[in-house]
């Protein structure tokens, strides 16, 4: 009998996607609407993402323009961005809100790299947890005589290859984001 790594691969893909999403919300000095995805606005008694109540465009490399469909939401959007601690400057004008991405300082870059490393480590811990779970499953199948002992070790080798591949992908994602921040 063979062991299928379908569940493991699926979980590893989710971990990789999670890391990419987390990294996309860390600003690199370039204007990007993705950084606002995590912000919720109080809109008539319910919490909604900014993109659900306004259009967001990139005005220039350092500026976003937010144009709420309901102009009464300008204050709520401004407040949410200001208290979000994203390090963005906000100015309101008659067209809506301008979000300015300030130049990154060396200290800010260093802090962002620390955050990137923390997120990478979280992803690695999740990968190790998935590896341990799959290995435990393989050992249980061998104990139940569903797979042979020789097969167990070949599955262990295949499992480690999957884990090594995922760790390499996570490291590449980190290096790319680190490069974006440092440049």
GITA-V459072 format. One record per residue. N is the residue number from 0. RES is the residue in one letter. SS is DSSP state (H for helix, E for strand, - for the rest). Layout:
# GITA-V459072
N:RES:SS
N:RES:SS
This chain:
# GITA-V459072
0:X:-
1:X:-
2:X:-
3:X:-
4:X:-
5:X:H
6:X:H
7:X:H
8:X:H
9:X:H
10:X:H
11:X:H
12:X:H
13:X:H
14:X:H
15:X:H
16:X:H
17:X:H
18:X:H
19:X:H
20:X:H
21:X:H
22:X:H
23:X:H
24:X:-
25:X:-
26:X:-
27:X:-
28:X:-
29:X:-
30:X:-
31:X:-
32:X:H
33:X:H
34:X:H
35:X:H
36:X:-
37:X:-
38:X:-
39:X:E
40:X:E
41:X:E
42:X:E
43:X:-
44:X:-
45:X:E
46:X:E
47:X:E
48:X:E
49:X:H
50:X:H
51:X:H
52:X:-
53:X:E
54:X:E
55:X:E
56:X:E
57:X:E
58:X:E
59:X:E
60:X:-
61:X:-
62:X:E
63:X:E
64:X:E
65:X:E
66:X:E
67:X:E
68:X:-
69:X:-
70:X:H
71:X:H
72:X:H
73:X:H
74:X:H
75:X:H
76:X:H
77:X:H
78:X:H
79:X:H
80:X:H
81:X:H
82:X:H
83:X:-
84:X:-
85:X:-
86:X:-
87:X:E
88:X:E
89:X:E
90:X:E
91:X:E
92:X:E
93:X:-
94:X:-
95:X:E
96:X:E
97:X:E
98:X:E
99:X:E
100:X:E
101:X:-
102:X:-
103:X:-
104:X:-
105:X:H
106:X:H
107:X:H
108:X:H
109:X:H
110:X:H
111:X:H
112:X:H
113:X:H
114:X:H
115:X:H
116:X:H
117:X:H
118:X:H
119:X:H
120:X:H
121:X:H
122:X:H
123:X:H
124:X:H
125:X:H
126:X:H
127:X:H
128:X:H
129:X:H
130:X:H
131:X:H
132:X:H
133:X:H
134:X:H
135:X:H
136:X:H
137:X:H
138:X:H
139:X:H
140:X:H
141:X:H
142:X:H
143:X:-
144:X:-
145:X:-
146:X:-
147:X:-
148:X:H
149:X:H
150:X:H
151:X:H
152:X:H
153:X:H
154:X:H
155:X:H
156:X:H
157:X:H
158:X:H
159:X:H
160:X:H
161:X:H
162:X:H
163:X:H
164:X:H
165:X:H
166:X:H
167:X:H
168:X:H
169:X:H
170:X:H
171:X:H
172:X:H
173:X:H
174:X:H
175:X:H
176:X:H
177:X:H
178:X:H
179:X:H
180:X:H
181:X:H
182:X:-
